[in-house]
Amino acid sequence: MSDSTPDLEAARQAIASGDPSRAMPALAGLRGVEPEAAIPLLLLGLEQTTFVIRSLACAGLGVKRSEVGWAALATAVRQDEDANVRAEAANALASYGVERAWPLLRDAFVADDQWLVRCSILSALAEQEAMPPAWLLELAREAVADGDGTVRAGGAEILGRLVREGRGPEAAQAREALAALQGDGDHRVTAVALDGLQG
């Protein structure tokens, strides 16, 4: 074994130990490993009880993409008990491409009331150049109806982007939605709304 190639059996044992101090460096060390060898170890990480190990495994499955990884992430975003893991799974799913990830992430956004998960979905999808304006508008409308100010501010940022880009009927609808947010009870939301309207 060269210094740059991880010992995969040692990595497997470290991940299976469930001890974050051993498992996390082992998972991080899989970056340079071929997907065929790395994916089973990332899936093993997703089975561990410690949420930080599962989170890191999700991040890895977003880089080492495969059908089995997609299925595991889709399950994690819906079912994992920890919001940090669901948020990381959402980020990883977005890396598989907007066309594929959108239906699943839209449903996860609607179903999951944790602000961390919702904000992760907002930022992961908003960063995707391929997101059609209609989908961005749908997502932003869901977000600005949220009870959490951080999520509403994230939705307002997407509305502002739609106004700035000025493409199609979505820009006018986004401007209308931003105007309504000027009376929001959270100063962060009103600030983002005002900023978006100036765009």
C-alpha positions in Angstrom: 0.0 0.0 0.0 1.3 3.4 -0.9 0.8 6.3 1.5 -1.8 7.9 -0.8 -4.0 4.7 -1.1 -6.1 4.0 2.0 -6.1 0.5 3.4 -9.7 -0.4 2.5 -10.1 -3.1 5.1 -8.8 -0.8 7.8 -11.2 1.8 6.6 -14.1 -0.6 6.7 -13.2 -1.6 10.3 -12.9 2.1 11.4 -16.2 3.0 9.8 -17.9 -0.1 11.3 -16.6 0.8 14.7 -19.1 3.7 14.9 -16.5 5.8 16.7 -16.4 9.2 15.0 -12.7 9.7 15.8 -11.9 6.6 13.7 -14.8 6.6 11.2 -14.6 10.2 10.1 -11.0 10.2 8.9 -11.6 6.9 7.2 -14.6 8.3 5.3 -12.7 11.4 4.4 -9.9 9.2 3.1 -12.2 7.7 0.5 -12.0 10.8 -1.6 -9.2 9.4 -3.8 -10.7 5.9 -3.9 -12.5 4.6 -7.0 -16.3 4.7 -6.6 -16.7 0.9 -6.9 -14.5 0.5 -3.8 -15.7 3.6 -1.9 -19.5 3.3 -2.3 -19.9 0.1 -0.1 -17.9 1.8 2.6 -20.0 5.0 2.4 -23.1 2.9 2.6 -21.7 1.3 5.7 -21.2 4.7 7.1 -24.8 5.5 6.5 -25.8 2.5 8.8 -23.9 3.9 11.8 -25.8 5.3 14.9 -23.7 8.5 15.2 -25.2 11.2 13.1 -21.9 12.9 12.1 -20.8 9.6 10.5 -24.0 9.3 8.6 -23.8 13.0 7.5 -20.2 12.5 6.2 -21.3 9.3 4.4 -24.1 11.3 2.7 -21.7 13.9 1.5 -19.4 11.2 0.1 -22.4 9.6 -1.8 -23.0 13.0 -3.4 -19.4 12.9 -4.8 -19.2 9.1 -5.6 -22.5 8.9 -7.5 -24.3 5.6 -8.2 -27.8 4.2 -8.4 -27.4 2.4 -5.1 -26.1 5.7 -3.6 -29.1 7.6 -4.9 -31.5 5.0 -3.4 -29.7 5.3 0.0 -29.8 9.1 -0.1 -33.4 9.1 -1.1 -34.2 6.9 1.9 -32.1 9.1 4.2 -33.7 12.4 3.2 -37.1 11.0 4.0 -36.4 8.8 7.0 -33.3 9.6 8.9 -34.1 10.7 12.4 -31.5 13.5 12.4 -32.1 16.8 10.6 -28.3 17.2 9.9 -28.3 13.9 8.0 -31.4 14.7 6.1 -30.0 18.1 5.2 -26.7 16.5 4.0 -28.6 13.9 2.0 -30.6 16.7 0.3 -27.4 18.4 -0.7 -26.0 15.2 -2.1 -29.1 14.4 -4.0 -29.0 17.8 -5.7 -25.5 16.9 -7.1 -27.2 14.2 -9.2 -28.8 17.0 -11.3 -31.9 19.1 -11.1 -34.1 17.1 -13.4 -33.7 14.0 -11.3 -33.5 15.6 -7.8 -36.3 18.2 -8.1 -39.4 15.9 -7.5 -37.8 14.2 -4.5 -36.4 17.4 -3.0 -39.7 19.3 -3.5 -41.5 16.5 -1.7 -38.9 16.4 1.1 -39.2 20.2 1.5 -43.0 20.0 1.9 -42.9 17.0 4.2 -40.0 18.1 6.5 -40.6 21.0 8.8 -37.0 21.3 10.1 -35.6 24.6 9.1 -32.1 23.1 8.6 -33.4 20.6 6.1 -35.5 23.2 4.3 -32.6 25.7 4.1 -30.3 23.1 2.7 -32.8 22.2 0.0 -33.3 25.9 -0.8 -29.6 26.6 -1.1 -28.8 23.3 -3.0 -31.5 23.9 -5.6 -31.0 27.7 -5.9 -27.3 27.1 -6.7 -28.2 24.9 -9.7 -28.1 26.9 -13.0 -30.4 24.4 -14.6 -33.3 25.1 -12.2 -36.2 26.4 -14.4 -37.8 29.7 -13.1 -41.2 27.9 -12.6 -39.6 25.4 -10.2 -37.7 28.2 -8.3 -40.9 30.1 -8.0 -42.8 27.1 -6.6 -40.0 26.4 -4.1 -39.8 30.0 -3.0 -43.6 30.2 -2.5 -43.4 27.2 -0.2 -40.5 28.8 1.7 -42.1 32.2 2.3 -45.1 30.4 3.8 -42.8 28.8 6.4 -43.1 29.7 10.1 -39.3 30.1 10.4 -37.8 33.4 9.5 -34.6 31.8 8.2 -36.5 29.7 5.7 -38.7 32.7 4.6 -35.5 34.8 4.1 -34.1 32.0 1.9 -37.3 31.9 -0.1 -37.2 35.7 -0.5 -33.6 35.5 -1.8 -34.8 33.1 -4.5 -37.7 35.5 -5.4 -35.1 38.4 -5.6 -33.0 36.3 -8.0 -36.1 35.7 -10.2 -36.8 39.4 -10.3 -33.2 40.2 -11.2 -33.1 37.6 -13.9 -36.4 38.9 -15.3 -37.2 35.8 -17.3 -40.9 35.1 -18.2 -44.0 35.5 -16.1 -42.2 34.2 -13.0 -40.3 37.5 -12.6 -43.6 39.5 -12.2 -45.0 36.9 -9.8 -41.8 36.9 -7.8 -42.0 40.7 -7.5 -45.6 40.5 -6.3 -44.6 37.9 -3.7 -41.7 40.1 -2.5 -43.9 43.1 -2.2 -46.1 41.1 0.2 -43.1 40.2 2.3 -42.3 43.9 3.1 -44.7 43.6 6.0 -43.1 40.4 7.4 -42.6 40.2 11.1 -38.9 39.1 10.7 -36.6 42.0 9.9 -34.3 39.6 7.9 -37.1 38.7 5.6 -38.1 42.4 5.1 -34.5 43.3 4.4 -34.1 40.6 1.7 -37.5 41.5 0.2 -36.6 45.2 -0.1 -33.2 44.3 -1.6 -34.9 41.9 -4.1 -37.4 44.6 -5.2 -34.5 47.0 -5.9 -33.1 44.4 -8.2 
